[in-house]
Amino acid sequence: MIEDRDYMRETPGAPGRTLTVKLILINAVVFLIQLGLQKARLNFPLDRYFALSLDGLRQGFVWQLLTFQFLHGGLLHLLLNSWGIYVFGRAVEEALGKSRFLQLYLSSGAIGGLLHVGCSYFLPQHFGGLMNDGSHVPVVGASAGLYGLIAAFAGLFPDQRLTLLLFFVLPLTLTARALLLASAAIAIFGIALATDNVAHGAHLGGMWAGYLLIRWGDRLRLNLSNWHPLQARQRKRELVRAAAVRGRPWRTTPTETEPELPPDEFISREVDPILDKISAHGIQSLTDRERKILETARKKMGKR
């Protein structure tokens, strides 16, 4: 039934069921494991194997591109990242769906981390620096993925006004687009100064990846789908249905030549293709006419 679809409900599901909250919980559990290993003094080389570093990638530890995103350098680091993921992740997840949300989050983190450690080869003094033994400083934290979410939020809702606490005291109101630009400027400034231990390169790379995935992610997925014939044919059918919907003029009321369809037939012929489109491309891909059809369907279901 149409009301069983997550994006057709008037109220979202319980927060504990969202992928955003699950990611925050995973970060917290991993942090507790980190503390447990430190307290037990097992001397397990956690950073060597699971934090992201140029030296680790040279040794073939490619899984570091994923695992570093769930490690953190301290409680404050964890809390700030968790707060940001919660603030921006819920809206992005609702707009994209769980699968695309997770792809964007992890891809932004991986690309941001890769950009940072790649640049550290040429300019180590600006991208993390070197340790006493000559190895590169490893990168940990969910910040790159978080900045990908901020960029995605700005791409989806550029004019959305946000109120932040500057230095945790002064309220500052700005649009999502302005927040993204300010975040990028801070990252570039931090790279140039190189006076702290913050992975500004990962932040900048995460923002770049998140924005590109929002703007051109659908086109990229369509190109990649050509590698899988069955998937490509399915996507082609979806696009043909969407084009056919856009080609017919919207009528606010049924006419004598077009009688009103029964609810079940209306859902199967008009609504299901739109729901398939949301599942494939996200709710932001809908046209005004398709949104009106969903609203009409909601009213029809309310009368049953």
Backbone as numpy.savetxt, mean C-alpha at the origin, in Angstrom:
# Nx Ny Nz CAx CAy CAz Cx Cy Cz
-24.72 -12.80 -2.41 -25.56 -11.61 -2.41 -24.68 -10.36 -2.41
-25.25 -9.26 -2.92 -24.44 -8.06 -3.03 -24.01 -7.51 -1.68
-24.88 -7.66 -0.66 -24.51 -7.10 0.64 -23.42 -7.90 1.32
-23.09 -9.08 0.79 -22.03 -9.88 1.36 -20.65 -9.42 0.91
-20.61 -8.60 -0.13 -19.32 -8.08 -0.58 -18.85 -7.03 0.42
-17.51 -7.08 0.76 -16.97 -6.17 1.77 -17.18 -4.72 1.40
-17.00 -4.38 0.09 -17.04 -2.98 -0.28 -18.45 -2.48 -0.51
-19.49 -3.33 -0.31 -20.87 -2.88 -0.43 -21.53 -2.70 0.93
-20.78 -2.94 2.00 -21.36 -2.77 3.33 -21.32 -1.31 3.73
-22.33 -0.92 4.51 -22.37 0.46 4.97 -21.26 0.73 5.97
-20.95 -0.24 6.81 -19.90 -0.08 7.80 -18.82 -1.10 7.52
-17.51 -0.71 7.65 -16.44 -1.64 7.38 -16.39 -2.71 8.44
-15.64 -3.79 8.12 -15.49 -4.88 9.06 -14.76 -4.45 10.31
-14.74 -5.32 11.29 -14.06 -5.02 12.53 -12.60 -4.74 12.26
-11.98 -3.74 12.97 -10.60 -3.38 12.71 -9.67 -4.56 12.82
-9.96 -5.51 13.73 -9.08 -6.64 13.90 -9.01 -7.53 12.68
-9.94 -7.41 11.74 -9.94 -8.24 10.55 -9.19 -7.60 9.40
-8.80 -6.35 9.50 -8.13 -5.68 8.40 -6.68 -6.13 8.32
-6.18 -6.12 7.11 -4.78 -6.49 6.90 -3.86 -5.45 7.51
-4.30 -4.20 7.54 -3.50 -3.14 8.15 -3.18 -3.48 9.60
-4.19 -3.85 10.37 -3.98 -4.17 11.78 -3.14 -5.43 11.92
-3.33 -6.39 11.03 -2.54 -7.61 11.09 -1.06 -7.33 10.87
-0.75 -6.42 9.96 0.65 -6.05 9.74 1.25 -5.42 10.98
0.48 -4.57 11.65 0.97 -3.95 12.88 1.22 -5.00 13.95
0.32 -5.96 14.06 0.50 -7.04 15.05 1.73 -7.89 14.73
1.96 -8.17 13.45 3.14 -8.93 13.07 4.41 -8.17 13.45
4.43 -6.87 13.20 5.58 -6.06 13.59 5.82 -6.12 15.09
4.74 -6.07 15.87 4.86 -6.12 17.32 5.39 -7.48 17.79
4.89 -8.56 17.20 5.35 -9.90 17.59 6.83 -10.08 17.26
7.24 -9.64 16.07 8.65 -9.76 15.69 9.53 -8.93 16.62
9.04 -7.77 17.03 9.82 -6.94 17.95 9.98 -7.63 19.30
8.94 -8.30 19.76 9.04 -9.05 21.01 10.06 -10.19 20.89
10.09 -10.82 19.71 11.10 -11.87 19.48 12.50 -11.26 19.52
12.66 -10.09 18.93 13.94 -9.40 18.99 14.37 -9.17 20.44
13.44 -8.65 21.24 13.75 -8.39 22.65 14.08 -9.69 23.37
13.33 -10.75 23.07 13.58 -12.03 23.72 14.97 -12.56 23.43
15.41 -12.43 22.19 16.75 -12.89 21.83 17.82 -12.05 22.52
17.55 -10.75 22.66 18.52 -9.89 23.35 18.59 -10.22 24.83
17.44 -10.44 25.45 17.42 -10.77 26.88 18.07 -12.12 27.15
17.85 -13.06 26.26 18.41 -14.41 26.46 19.90 -14.45 26.16
20.42 -13.41 25.52 21.85 -13.31 25.20 22.33 -14.55 24.43
21.56 -14.89 23.42 21.92 -16.05 22.61 22.93 -15.70 21.52
23.19 -14.41 21.36 24.14 -13.93 20.36 23.79 -14.41 18.95
22.49 -14.53 18.69 22.06 -14.92 17.35 22.24 -13.73 16.41
22.94 -13.91 15.29 23.21 -12.78 14.38 21.96 -12.38 13.58
20.99 -11.81 14.26 19.71 -11.46 13.64 19.90 -10.45 12.51
20.68 -9.39 12.80 20.89 -8.36 11.79 21.63 -8.89 10.57
22.57 -9.79 10.79 23.36 -10.30 9.66 22.49 -11.04 8.66
21.53 -11.80 9.14 20.73 -12.63 8.26 19.41 -11.98 7.82
18.84 -11.12 8.66 17.48 -10.65 8.38 17.36 -9.14 8.20
18.30 -8.33 8.70 18.32 -6.91 8.37 18.86 -6.75 6.95
18.52 -5.66 6.30 18.92 -5.45 4.90 20.26 -4.73 4.83
21.18 -5.30 4.09 22.49 -4.67 3.91 23.04 -5.05 2.55
23.92 -4.22 2.04 24.57 -4.52 0.77 25.41 -5.78 0.88
26.07 -5.95 2.04 26.89 -7.15 2.24 26.03 -8.41 2.25
24.83 -8.32 2.86 23.95 -9.47 2.88 23.46 -9.85 1.49
23.10 -8.86 0.69 22.65 -9.13 -0.68 23.78 -9.72 -1.52
25.00 -9.27 -1.29 26.14 -9.84 -2.01 26.30 -11.32 -1.70
25.93 -11.72 -0.47 26.04 -13.12 -0.08 24.83 -13.95 -0.51
23.88 -13.31 -1.18 22.72 -14.03 -1.66 21.55 -14.04 -0.72
21.57 -13.21 0.33 20.47 -13.18 1.31 19.34 -12.29 0.78
18.74 -12.68 -0.33 17.74 -11.82 -0.97 16.46 -11.70 -0.13
16.25 -12.65 0.78 15.06 -12.56 1.63 15.10 -11.34 2.55
16.27 -10.74 2.68 16.38 -9.54 3.51 15.49 -8.42 3.01
15.20 -8.40 1.71 14.32 -7.37 1.15 12.92 -7.43 1.74
12.54 -8.58 2.27 11.25 -8.74 2.95 11.41 -8.66 4.46
12.37 -9.39 5.01 12.45 -9.52 6.47 12.83 -8.22 7.17
13.62 -7.36 6.51 14.03 -6.13 7.18 12.84 -5.24 7.51
11.74 -5.42 6.76 10.58 -4.56 6.96 9.84 -4.86 8.26
10.15 -5.99 8.90 9.46 -6.36 10.13 10.37 -6.28 11.36
11.60 -5.81 11.17 12.51 -5.57 12.29 12.53 -4.09 12.62
12.79 -3.76 13.87 12.84 -2.36 14.27 13.99 -2.11 15.26
14.44 -0.86 15.25 15.58 -0.50 16.07 15.27 -0.13 17.49
14.00 -0.08 17.85 13.62 0.27 19.21 12.11 0.45 19.31
11.64 0.64 20.54 10.20 0.76 20.75 9.62 1.99 20.07
10.31 3.13 20.16 9.80 4.35 19.52 9.72 4.17 18.01
10.72 3.54 17.44 10.73 3.26 16.01 9.50 2.43 15.62
9.22 1.41 16.40 8.06 0.56 16.15 6.76 1.33 16.29
6.62 2.13 17.34 5.38 2.86 17.59 5.09 3.88 16.49
6.10 4.61 16.05 5.89 5.62 15.02 5.47 4.98 13.70
6.15 3.89 13.33 5.78 3.20 12.09 4.38 2.59 12.18
4.06 2.02 13.33 2.74 1.40 13.50 1.64 2.45 13.43
1.88 3.59 14.04 0.89 4.68 13.98 0.67 5.12 12.53
1.75 5.31 11.77 1.62 5.73 10.39 0.92 4.70 9.53
1.25 3.42 9.72 0.59 2.36 8.96 -0.90 2.34 9.26
-1.26 2.55 10.52 -2.68 2.53 10.90 -3.42 3.72 10.28
-2.80 4.89 10.31 -3.47 6.10 9.82 -3.70 6.02 8.31
-2.68 5.65 7.55 -2.78 5.68 6.09 -3.17 4.32 5.50
-2.85 3.24 6.19 -3.09 1.93 5.63 -4.55 1.58 5.50
-5.39 2.00 6.45 -6.80 1.62 6.40 -7.49 2.15 5.15
-7.25 3.42 4.83 -7.90 4.01 3.65 -7.37 3.39 2.37
-6.05 3.15 2.31 -5.47 2.55 1.11 -5.97 1.12 0.93
-6.06 0.38 2.03 -6.55 -1.00 1.95 -8.00 -1.03 1.48
-8.82 -0.12 1.99 -10.23 -0.08 1.59 -10.37 0.25 0.12
-9.49 1.14 -0.38 -9.59 1.56 -1.78 -9.06 0.49 -2.74
-8.01 -0.21 -2.35 -7.35 -1.15 -3.26 -7.77 -2.59 -3.07
-8.24 -2.93 -1.88 -8.47 -4.34 -1.57 -7.23 -4.93 -0.93
-7.41 -6.04 -0.21 -6.31 -6.62 0.57 -5.13 -7.03 -0.29
-5.38 -7.70 -1.41 -4.29 -8.22 -2.21 -3.41 -7.12 -2.78
-4.03 -6.12 -3.42 -3.25 -5.02 -3.99 -2.61 -4.18 -2.91
-3.27 -4.02 -1.78 -2.70 -3.28 -0.66 -1.40 -3.94 -0.19
-1.43 -5.25 0.00 -0.25 -5.97 0.48 0.87 -5.90 -0.56
0.52 -6.05 -1.83 1.53 -5.96 -2.88 2.20 -4.59 -2.87
1.40 -3.54 -2.76 1.95 -2.19 -2.76 2.84 -1.95 -1.54
2.39 -2.39 -0.38 3.13 -2.16 0.86 4.49 -2.86 0.82
4.49 -4.15 0.51 5.74 -4.92 0.52 6.65 -4.51 -0.64
6.08 -4.20 -1.79 6.89 -3.76 -2.93 7.55 -2.42 -2.65
6.80 -1.50 -2.04 7.37 -0.20 -1.69 8.52 -0.37 -0.71
8.32 -1.24 0.28 9.39 -1.49 1.25 10.62 -2.08 0.60
10.42 -3.07 -0.27 11.55 -3.74 -0.92 12.29 -2.79 -1.86
11.55 -2.03 -2.67 12.18 -1.10 -3.61 12.88 0.02 -2.87
12.24 0.53 -1.80 12.89 1.57 -1.02 14.18 1.08 -0.38
14.14 -0.11 0.20 15.34 -0.66 0.81 16.43 -0.93 -0.23
16.03 -1.43 -1.39 17.00 -1.72 -2.44 17.66 -0.44 -2.94
16.88 0.62 -3.10 17.44 1.90 -3.52 18.46 2.40 -2.50
18.13 2.27 -1.21 19.02 2.77 -0.17 20.34 2.02 -0.17
20.29 0.69 -0.15 21.54 -0.07 -0.08 22.31 0.03 -1.40
21.60 0.19 -2.53 22.28 0.37 -3.80 23.07 1.66 -3.83
22.48 2.73 -3.34 23.17 4.02 -3.29 24.31 4.02 -2.27
24.19 3.16 -1.25 25.24 3.10 -0.23 26.55 2.58 -0.81
26.49 1.90 -1.94 27.72 1.42 -2.59 28.53 2.59 -3.14
27.83 3.60 -3.67 28.51 4.74 -4.27 28.73 5.88 -3.28
27.77 6.09 -2.39 27.87 7.21 -1.42 27.54 6.70 -0.02
28.40 5.87 0.56 28.10 5.30 1.88 27.92 6.34 2.97
28.60 7.47 2.83 28.50 8.50 3.86 27.12 9.15 3.88
26.38 9.06 2.78 25.03 9.65 2.72 23.92 8.61 2.84
24.27 7.35 2.78 23.26 6.29 2.83 23.64 5.23 3.86
23.70 5.66 5.11 23.89 4.73 6.21 25.28 4.66 6.77
26.30 4.87 5.93 27.66 4.83 6.43 28.20 3.42 6.56
29.42 3.34 7.10 30.11 2.08 7.27 30.35 1.81 8.75
30.38 0.52 9.10 30.67 0.12 10.47 32.19 0.01 10.65
32.60 -0.25 11.89 34.02 -0.29 12.20 34.77 -1.36 11.40
34.09 -2.46 11.08 34.73 -3.53 10.32 34.68 -3.32 8.81
34.17 -2.16 8.39 34.12 -1.86 6.97 32.85 -2.31 6.28
31.95 -3.00 6.98 30.69 -3.43 6.39 29.68 -2.29 6.42
28.67 -2.38 5.56 27.65 -1.34 5.49 26.65 -1.48 6.63
26.16 -0.36 7.12 25.17 -0.35 8.20 23.88 -0.97 7.69
23.33 -1.97 8.38 22.09 -2.60 7.90 20.88 -1.70 8.13
19.83 -1.96 7.35 18.59 -1.19 7.42 17.50 -2.06 8.02
16.74 -1.51 8.97 15.59 -2.21 9.54 14.42 -1.24 9.62
13.21 -1.79 9.65 12.03 -0.97 9.87 11.03 -1.00 8.73
9.80 -0.65 9.08 8.69 -0.63 8.12 8.54 0.72 7.45
9.52 1.61 7.63 9.36 2.98 7.15 9.20 3.07 5.64
9.97 2.28 4.88 9.87 2.36 3.43 8.48 1.96 2.95
7.92 0.89 3.53 6.56 0.50 3.19 5.55 1.54 3.63
5.78 2.15 4.80 4.89 3.20 5.29 4.88 4.38 4.33
6.04 4.81 3.87 6.09 5.94 2.95 5.47 5.58 1.60
5.51 4.30 1.25 4.77 3.87 0.07 3.28 4.06 0.26
2.79 3.77 1.47 1.37 3.98 1.76 1.01 5.46 1.74
1.90 6.30 2.26 1.64 7.75 2.23 1.54 8.24 0.79
2.45 7.75 -0.07 2.41 8.14 -1.48 1.15 7.63 -2.16
0.75 6.40 -1.83 -0.48 5.84 -2.40 -1.69 6.63 -1.94
-1.72 7.01 -0.67 -2.82 7.81 -0.14 -2.90 9.15 -0.87
-1.74 9.78 -1.09 -1.72 11.06 -1.79 -2.16 10.90 -3.25
-1.82 9.76 -3.87 -2.25 9.52 -5.23 -3.75 9.28 -5.34
-4.30 8.61 -4.33 -5.74 8.30 -4.35 -6.58 9.48 -3.89
-6.11 10.20 -2.87 -6.89 11.29 -2.27 -6.00 12.54 -2.16
-5.57 13.12 -3.26 -4.59 14.22 -3.21 -5.06 15.45 -2.45
-6.35 15.72 -2.47 -6.86 16.94 -1.83 -7.42 16.69 -0.43
-7.28 15.48 0.07 -7.75 15.18 1.42 -6.93 15.98 2.43
-7.60 16.70 3.31 -6.92 17.53 4.30 -6.63 16.71 5.54
-5.40 16.84 6.03 -4.94 16.10 7.20 -4.41 17.07 8.23
-4.64 16.77 9.49 -4.11 17.57 10.58 -3.10 16.74 11.36
-1.86 17.20 11.36 -0.77 16.50 12.04 -0.26 17.37 13.18
0.39 16.71 14.13 1.00 17.44 15.24 2.49 17.61 14.96
2.89 18.83 14.60 4.28 19.12 14.33 5.07 19.11 15.64
6.12 18.29 15.69 6.90 18.09 16.91 6.03 17.59 18.06
4.92 16.90 17.68 3.97 16.32 18.65 3.27 17.39 19.49
3.31 18.64 19.06 2.70 19.73 19.84 1.84 20.63 18.95
2.41 21.16 17.87 1.75 22.17 17.05 0.89 21.52 15.98
-0.42 21.80 15.94 -1.28 21.24 14.89 -0.97 21.89 13.54
-0.85 21.07 12.51 -0.56 21.54 11.17 -1.51 20.86 10.20
-2.30 21.64 9.45 -3.26 21.10 8.50 -2.74 21.32 7.08
-2.72 20.25 6.30 -2.26 20.31 4.92 -2.90 19.19 4.12
-2.84 19.30 2.81 -3.43 18.27 1.96 -2.49 17.07 1.87
-3.04 15.94 1.42 -2.22 14.74 1.27 -1.11 14.96 0.25
-1.41 15.70 -0.81 -0.38 16.00 -1.81 0.75 16.82 -1.20
0.40 17.80 -0.39 1.43 18.63 0.25 2.25 17.81 1.24
1.60 16.88 1.94 2.32 16.02 2.87 3.35 15.16 2.13
2.96 14.63 0.98 3.88 13.81 0.19 5.08 14.64 -0.27
4.82 15.84 -0.77 5.91 16.70 -1.22 6.83 17.08 -0.06
6.24 17.38 1.10 7.05 17.72 2.27 7.89 16.53 2.73
7.30 15.33 2.68 8.03 14.13 3.08 9.20 13.87 2.14
8.98 14.07 0.84 10.06 13.88 -0.13 11.17 14.90 0.09
10.80 16.15 0.39 11.80 17.19 0.64 12.63 16.86 1.88
11.96 16.38 2.93 12.68 16.01 4.16 13.65 14.87 3.89
13.21 13.88 3.09 14.09 12.75 2.78 15.31 13.21 1.99
15.12 14.07 0.99 16.25 14.58 0.20 17.18 15.41 1.09
16.61 16.23 1.94 17.40 17.04 2.87 18.21 16.16 3.81
17.55 15.08 4.30 18.26 14.16 5.20 19.40 13.44 4.51
19.21 13.06 3.25 20.29 12.41 2.49 21.46 13.37 2.31
21.16 14.62 1.99 22.22 15.60 1.75 23.03 15.89 3.01
22.34 16.01 4.15 23.05 16.34 5.39 23.74 15.12 5.99
23.05 13.98 5.97 23.61 12.73 6.51 24.11 12.91 7.94
23.25 13.48 8.80 23.65 13.73 10.19 22.96 12.81 11.18
22.15 11.85 10.70 21.46 10.95 11.61 21.54 9.53 11.08
20.93 8.61 11.80 20.95 7.21 11.42 19.65 6.77 10.72
18.89 7.74 10.21 17.63 7.45 9.54 17.90 7.07 8.08
17.23 6.02 7.61 17.41 5.57 6.22 16.54 6.42 5.29
16.97 7.65 5.06 16.19 8.55 4.21 16.07 8.04 2.78
17.09 7.33 2.32 17.03 6.78 0.97 15.91 5.76 0.82
15.70 4.97 1.87 14.60 3.99 1.84 13.26 4.70 1.86
13.16 5.80 2.61 11.92 6.58 2.63 11.61 7.12 1.23
12.62 7.70 0.61 12.42 8.29 -0.72 12.07 7.21 -1.74
12.76 6.08 -1.67 12.46 5.00 -2.59 11.08 4.41 -2.38
10.65 4.31 -1.12 9.31 3.82 -0.83 8.24 4.74 -1.37
8.45 6.05 -1.23 7.49 7.02 -1.78 7.42 6.90 -3.29
8.56 6.83 -3.93 8.61 6.73 -5.39 7.89 5.48 -5.86
8.16 4.34 -5.20 7.53 3.09 -5.60 6.02 3.13 -5.38
5.58 3.63 -4.22 4.15 3.68 -3.91 3.39 4.54 -4.90
3.97 5.67 -5.27 3.28 6.57 -6.20 3.21 5.97 -7.59
4.29 5.35 -8.04 4.29 4.74 -9.37 3.31 3.57 -9.43
3.24 2.78 -8.37 2.32 1.65 -8.36 0.87 2.10 -8.40
0.56 3.22 -7.77 -0.80 3.75 -7.81 -1.12 4.31 -9.19
-0.17 5.03 -9.78 -0.44 5.68 -11.06 -0.41 4.71 -12.23
0.53 3.77 -12.22 0.71 2.91 -13.39 0.68 1.43 -13.05
0.24 1.09 -11.87 0.21 -0.31 -11.47 -0.72 -1.15 -12.32
-1.91 -0.62 -12.64 -2.87 -1.37 -13.45 -2.30 -1.66 -14.84
-1.66 -0.67 -15.44 -1.08 -0.87 -16.78 0.03 -1.92 -16.73
0.84 -1.89 -15.67 1.91 -2.87 -15.53 1.35 -4.27 -15.36
0.29 -4.41 -14.55 -0.29 -5.74 -14.36 -0.91 -6.27 -15.66
-1.49 -5.36 -16.45 -2.06 -5.80 -17.72 -0.97 -6.30 -18.67
0.18 -5.65 -18.67 1.27 -6.09 -19.53 1.82 -7.43 -19.06
1.98 -7.58 -17.74 2.51 -8.83 -17.21 1.53 -9.98 -17.41
0.24 -9.66 -17.46 -0.74 -10.73 -17.61 -0.62 -11.42 -18.96
0.06 -10.80 -19.92 0.24 -11.44 -21.22 1.12 -12.68 -21.12
1.86 -12.80 -20.02 2.69 -13.98 -19.83 1.85 -15.19 -19.43
0.62 -14.99 -19.02 -0.25 -16.07 -18.57 -1.51 -16.05 -19.42
-1.60 -16.89 -20.44 -2.72 -16.81 -21.40 -4.09 -16.86 -20.75
-4.29 -17.75 -19.77 -5.61 -17.85 -19.15 -5.95 -16.57 -18.42
-4.98 -16.02 -17.69 -5.22 -14.78 -16.96 -5.46 -13.63 -17.93
-4.73 -13.61 -19.04 -4.88 -12.52 -20.00 -6.27 -12.52 -20.62
-6.79 -13.72 -20.96 -8.12 -13.78 -21.53 -9.17 -13.33 -20.54
-9.01 -13.69 -19.26 -9.96 -13.27 -18.25 -9.95 -11.76 -18.11
-8.73 -11.14 -18.08 -8.64 -9.70 -17.95 -9.25 -9.00 -19.15
-9.06 -9.61 -20.36 -9.62 -9.00 -21.56 -11.13 -8.98 -21.49
-11.73 -10.07 -20.99 -13.20 -10.11 -20.85 -13.66 -9.03 -19.88
-12.88 -8.83 -18.77 -13.27 -7.81 -17.79 -13.23 -6.42 -18.42
-12.20 -6.15 -19.21 -12.07 -4.83 -19.82 -13.15 -4.61 -20.87
-13.51 -5.67 -21.62 -14.59 -5.54 -22.61 -15.90 -5.22 -21.92
-16.16 -5.90 -20.78 -17.40 -5.61 -20.05 -17.40 -4.17 -19.55
-16.25 -3.72 -19.01 -16.18 -2.35 -18.49 -16.38 -1.34 -19.60
-15.80 -1.60 -20.79 -15.96 -0.68 -21.91 -17.40 -0.65 -22.38
-18.05 -1.81 -22.39 -19.45 -1.86 -22.82 -20.33 -1.08 -21.87
-20.03 -1.14 -20.58 -20.79 -0.37 -19.60 -20.64 1.11 -19.83
-19.40 1.55 -20.12 -19.18 2.98 -20.33 -19.81 3.47 -21.62
-19.99 2.56 -22.60 -20.51 2.98 -23.88 -22.00 3.24 -23.89
-22.75 2.70 -22.93 -24.19 2.89 -22.91 -24.54 4.12 -22.07
-25.42 5.00 -22.56 -25.78 6.17 -21.76 -26.56 5.77 -20.52
-26.32 6.47 -19.44 -27.00 6.19 -18.18 -28.39 6.82 -18.19
-29.38 6.03 -17.78 -30.75 6.54 -17.67 -31.17 6.43 -16.22
-31.65 7.53 -15.70 -32.00 7.55 -14.29 -33.27 6.78 -14.01
-34.14 6.65 -15.01 -35.38 5.92 -14.80 -35.62 4.99 -15.97
-36.25 3.82 -15.75 -36.52 2.91 -16.85 -37.54 3.50 -17.80
-37.44 3.13 -19.09 -38.37 3.63 -20.10 -39.24 2.48 -20.56
-40.19 2.81 -21.46 -41.09 1.77 -21.95 -40.35 0.74 -22.79
-39.30 1.17 -23.50 -38.54 0.24 -24.32 -37.50 -0.53 -23.52
-37.26 -0.11 -22.27 -36.28 -0.79 -21.43 -36.92 -1.00 -20.06
-37.73 -2.06 -19.87 -38.39 -2.27 -18.59 -37.39 -2.55 -17.48
-37.81 -2.24 -16.26 -36.94 -2.46 -15.11 -36.72 -3.95 -14.91
-35.45 -4.32 -14.72 -35.10 -5.73 -14.56 -35.43 -6.21 -13.16
-35.76 -7.50 -13.00 -35.90 -8.07 -11.65 -34.58 -7.94 -10.90
-34.62 -7.86 -9.57 -33.40 -7.64 -8.79 -32.29 -8.64 -9.09
-32.62 -9.94 -9.14 -31.58 -10.95 -9.37 -30.93 -10.79 -10.74
-31.76 -10.52 -11.77 -31.21 -10.34 -13.11 -30.41 -9.04 -13.20
-30.88 -8.00 -12.51 -30.16 -6.73 -12.50 -28.76 -6.90 -11.91
-28.69 -7.68 -10.81 -27.39 -7.91 -10.17 -26.46 -8.69 -11.07
-26.97 -9.76 -11.70 -26.11 -10.60 -12.52 -25.64 -9.88 -13.78
-26.53 -9.05 -14.38 -26.17 -8.40 -15.65 -25.42 -7.10 -15.47
-25.80 -6.31 -14.45 -25.24 -4.98 -14.29 -24.21 -4.87 -13.16
-24.49 -5.53 -12.04 -23.67 -5.30 -10.85 -22.44 -6.20 -10.79
-22.61 -7.49 -11.10 -21.48 -8.42 -10.98 -20.27 -8.00 -11.80
-20.45 -7.53 -13.06 -19.26 -7.06 -13.79 -18.55 -5.90 -13.09
-19.32 -5.04 -12.43 -18.70 -3.92 -11.72 -17.94 -4.42 -10.50
-18.52 -5.38 -9.78 -17.83 -5.94 -8.62 -16.56 -6.66 -9.03
-16.60 -7.32 -10.18 -15.38 -7.96 -10.69 -14.32 -6.91 -11.01
-14.76 -5.77 -11.53 -13.82 -4.69 -11.86 -13.19 -4.13 -10.58
-13.98 -3.99 -9.52 -13.44 -3.51 -8.24 -12.39 -4.49 -7.72
-12.71 -5.78 -7.81 -11.78 -6.80 -7.33 -10.47 -6.77 -8.10
-10.54 -6.48 -9.40 -9.34 -6.50 -10.22 -8.55 -5.20 -10.16
-9.27 -4.06 -10.12 -8.59 -2.77 -10.29 -8.78 -1.81 -9.12
-9.61 -2.14 -8.14 -9.84 -1.24 -7.02 -11.05 -0.35 -7.25
-11.62 0.14 -6.16 -12.86 0.92 -6.25 -12.64 2.27 -6.92
-11.38 2.77 -6.90 -11.13 4.08 -7.52 -11.20 4.03 -9.03
-11.27 2.83 -9.62 -11.34 2.70 -11.09 -12.75 2.87 -11.64
-13.75 2.97 -10.78 -15.14 3.03 -11.25 -15.47 4.38 -11.89
-16.33 4.34 -12.90 -16.85 5.55 -13.49 -18.06 6.04 -12.67
-18.50 7.27 -12.96 -19.67 7.80 -12.26 -20.89 6.91 -12.50
-21.05 6.43 -13.73 -22.21 5.59 -14.03 -22.18 4.29 -13.23
-21.00 3.69 -13.11 -20.89 2.45 -12.35 -21.17 2.67 -10.87
-20.77 3.80 -10.36 -21.09 4.10 -8.96 -22.60 4.28 -8.77
-23.25 4.89 -9.75 -24.71 5.05 -9.66 -25.40 3.69 -9.71
-24.87 2.77 -10.53 -25.46 1.43 -10.59 -25.35 0.74 -9.24
-24.20 0.86 -8.58 -24.04 0.24 -7.27 -25.00 0.85 -6.25
-25.19 2.16 -6.33 -26.12 2.80 -5.41 -27.55 2.33 -5.67
-27.91 2.20 -6.95 -29.23 1.67 -7.29 -29.39 0.25 -6.77
-28.34 -0.56 -6.92 -28.40 -1.94 -6.44 -28.57 -1.99 -4.93
-27.89 -1.09 -4.23 -28.03 -1.05 -2.77 -29.48 -0.76 -2.37
-30.12 0.19 -3.09 -31.51 0.51 -2.79 -32.43 -0.65 -3.11
-32.15 -1.34 -4.22 -32.99 -2.50 -4.57 -32.90 -3.57 -3.50
-31.69 -3.83 -3.00 -31.52 -4.87 -1.99 -32.17 -4.46 -0.68
-32.21 -3.13 -0.43 -32.84 -2.68 0.80 -34.35 -2.86 0.81
-34.96 -2.96 -0.39 -36.42 -3.14 -0.50 -36.84 -4.59 -0.43
-35.88 -5.51 -0.50 -36.23 -6.95 -0.53 -36.52 -7.50 0.85
